Amino acid sequence: MSSFEPITADLARSIADAVSGVNGVAELHGGPHGEVATLFPGQRVRGVRVVDERLQVHVVADLSAVPEGHTLHEVSESVRRAAGSLTHLPVDIFVADAIASSPQTA
């Protein structure tokens, strides 16, 4: 028998807030049909869900906000650290899309 306990609404929101503050993250991604979310009575936390006792965090990267010299892999690791600092669950990061919030200059 597993001793798994699902995350609370407060924890899911805290994870979403922490991840949203990472440089290079534009927003959390809810999936093409809104299926990537943790549901609570009267609310949902988009882009954060638990599957098979692992925390999944789905994000949209902002290429304009990625620190110079950093890769998306490094942004993903920053997201993993931000989320992982709040939970004991293993954290999987999915970069579902990428945007450029400001024009890139050559």
C-alpha positions as CSV (number, residue, x, y, z in Angstrom):
1,M,0.0,0.0,0.0
2,S,1.2,3.5,-0.9
3,S,1.5,6.3,1.7
4,F,1.0,8.9,-1.1
5,E,-0.9,12.0,-0.1
6,P,-2.1,14.3,-2.9
7,I,-1.0,18.0,-2.8
8,T,-3.3,20.6,-1.2
9,A,-4.8,23.6,-3.0
10,D,-2.4,25.9,-1.1
11,L,0.6,23.9,-2.1
12,A,-0.4,23.7,-5.7
13,R,-0.9,27.5,-5.8
14,S,2.5,28.0,-4.0
15,I,4.2,25.8,-6.6
16,A,2.5,27.7,-9.4
17,D,3.5,31.0,-7.9
18,A,7.2,29.9,-7.4
19,V,7.4,28.6,-11.0
20,S,5.8,31.7,-12.5
21,G,8.6,33.7,-10.9
22,V,11.4,31.9,-12.6
23,N,13.2,33.9,-15.3
24,G,12.4,32.5,-18.7
25,V,8.9,31.3,-17.7
26,A,6.0,33.2,-19.4
27,E,3.2,31.2,-17.8
28,L,2.0,27.8,-16.7
29,H,0.5,25.7,-19.6
30,G,-2.8,24.0,-19.1
31,G,-2.5,21.6,-22.1
32,P,-4.4,21.9,-25.4
33,H,-7.7,21.0,-23.7
34,G,-7.1,22.3,-20.2
35,E,-6.3,18.8,-18.9
36,V,-3.1,19.8,-17.2
37,A,-4.3,21.1,-13.9
38,T,-4.9,20.2,-10.3
39,L,-8.6,20.4,-9.5
40,F,-10.1,21.5,-6.2
41,P,-13.6,22.4,-5.3
42,G,-14.4,25.7,-7.1
43,Q,-10.9,26.1,-8.5
44,R,-8.1,24.7,-10.6
45,V,-4.4,25.3,-10.7
46,R,-3.3,25.2,-14.3
47,G,0.0,23.6,-15.3
48,V,0.5,21.7,-12.1
49,R,-0.6,18.1,-11.6
50,V,0.4,14.9,-9.9
51,V,0.6,11.7,-12.0
52,D,1.9,8.4,-10.6
53,E,3.2,10.1,-7.4
54,R,5.3,12.6,-9.5
55,L,4.7,16.3,-9.8
56,Q,4.3,17.5,-13.3
57,V,4.9,21.2,-14.1
58,H,4.0,22.4,-17.6
59,V,5.3,25.8,-18.7
60,V,5.5,28.2,-21.6
61,A,9.0,29.5,-22.0
62,D,9.6,33.2,-22.7
63,L,12.7,33.2,-24.9
64,S,13.1,37.0,-24.4
65,A,13.4,36.5,-20.6
66,V,15.9,33.6,-20.6
67,P,19.0,35.0,-19.0
68,E,21.7,35.6,-21.5
69,G,23.9,32.6,-22.0
70,H,21.3,30.2,-20.5
71,T,19.5,27.4,-22.3
72,L,16.0,26.1,-22.0
73,H,17.4,23.1,-20.1
74,E,18.8,25.5,-17.5
75,V,15.5,27.3,-17.2
76,S,13.8,23.9,-16.8
77,E,16.3,23.1,-14.0
78,S,15.5,26.4,-12.3
79,V,11.8,25.5,-12.5
80,R,12.5,22.0,-11.0
81,R,14.4,23.6,-8.1
82,A,11.6,26.2,-7.5
83,A,8.9,23.5,-7.5
84,G,11.1,20.9,-5.7
85,S,11.8,23.2,-2.8
86,L,8.1,23.1,-1.9
87,T,7.4,19.3,-2.2
88,H,9.0,15.9,-1.5
89,L,7.6,14.6,-4.8
90,P,9.9,14.0,-7.8
91,V,9.4,16.9,-10.2
92,D,9.1,16.5,-14.0
93,I,9.2,19.7,-16.2
94,F,7.5,20.0,-19.6
95,V,8.2,23.0,-21.8
96,A,5.0,22.9,-23.7
97,D,5.5,26.0,-25.8
98,A,7.9,29.0,-26.3
99,I,7.2,32.6,-27.0
100,A,9.2,35.8,-27.3
101,S,7.6,38.6,-25.3
102,S,9.7,41.2,-26.9
103,P,11.3,41.3,-30.3
104,Q,14.7,39.5,-30.6
105,T,17.6,41.6,-31.8
106,A,20.5,40.2,-33.8
